[in-house]
């Protein structure tokens, strides 16, 4: 699974050819969560409150890039960092 970004110990990843809805995975200190790209909500797993807030803030700023990466991942194309 390609890593898209890493900041403050948080790792953002996206699987190739993954299930809908378009989403990414955030990992932090042994916690994992799946976040919907369109709604910016956690639909599986959990992160500590502060880490989740940082992830949502980051994802909101990069929402178009995440949508683009989702389309690339569906086609097994390299993702942006």
C-alpha positions as CSV (number, residue, x, y, z in Angstrom):
1,X,0.0,0.0,0.0
2,X,1.6,3.3,-1.1
3,X,2.3,5.9,1.5
4,X,0.9,9.3,0.4
5,X,2.1,11.5,3.3
6,X,3.7,11.4,6.7
7,X,3.5,14.1,9.4
8,X,3.7,14.3,13.2
9,X,4.0,10.5,13.3
10,X,0.8,10.0,11.3
11,X,1.1,7.9,8.1
12,X,-1.5,8.4,5.3
13,X,-1.8,5.5,2.9
14,X,-4.1,4.4,0.1
15,X,-4.6,0.8,-1.2
16,X,-4.6,0.0,-5.0
17,X,-8.0,-1.1,-6.3
18,X,-9.7,-0.8,-2.9
19,X,-13.4,-0.9,-2.1
20,X,-15.8,2.1,-2.2
21,X,-16.3,4.7,-0.9
22,X,-13.2,6.5,-1.9
23,X,-11.1,6.6,1.2
24,X,-7.6,6.6,2.7
25,X,-6.0,5.0,5.8
26,X,-4.4,6.9,8.6
27,X,-2.1,5.2,11.1
28,X,-0.8,6.7,14.3
29,X,0.8,5.1,17.3
30,X,-0.8,1.6,16.8
31,X,-4.2,3.1,15.8
32,X,-5.8,2.9,12.4
33,X,-8.8,4.6,10.8
34,X,-10.4,4.7,7.3
35,X,-11.5,8.2,6.3
36,X,-14.0,8.9,3.5
37,X,-12.5,11.4,1.0
38,X,-15.9,13.0,0.3
39,X,-17.3,13.5,3.8
40,X,-14.0,13.5,5.8
41,X,-15.6,11.1,8.3
42,X,-14.0,8.1,9.9
43,X,-16.1,5.0,8.9
44,X,-13.9,2.3,10.4
45,X,-11.3,2.2,13.2
46,X,-10.3,5.1,15.3
47,X,-7.5,7.6,16.1
48,X,-6.7,9.6,19.2
49,X,-8.7,12.8,19.1
50,X,-5.8,15.1,18.4
51,X,-4.4,12.9,15.6
52,X,-7.8,12.6,14.0
53,X,-8.2,16.4,14.0
54,X,-4.8,16.8,12.3
55,X,-5.7,14.1,9.7
56,X,-9.0,15.7,8.9
57,X,-7.4,19.2,8.7
58,X,-4.7,17.8,6.4
59,X,-7.2,15.9,4.2
60,X,-9.5,18.9,3.8
61,X,-6.6,20.9,2.4
62,X,-5.7,18.0,0.1
63,X,-9.1,16.7,-0.8
64,X,-8.7,17.1,-4.6
65,X,-5.3,15.4,-4.5
66,X,-6.9,12.5,-2.6
67,X,-9.7,12.2,-5.2
68,X,-7.0,12.1,-7.9
69,X,-5.0,9.5,-6.0
70,X,-8.1,7.4,-5.6
71,X,-8.7,7.4,-9.4
72,X,-5.0,6.5,-10.0
73,X,-5.2,3.7,-7.4
74,X,-8.2,2.2,-9.1
75,X,-6.0,2.0,-12.3
76,X,-2.9,0.8,-10.4
77,X,-1.1,4.0,-11.4
78,X,1.6,5.6,-9.1
79,X,0.1,7.9,-6.4
80,X,1.3,11.4,-5.6
81,X,3.1,12.2,-2.4
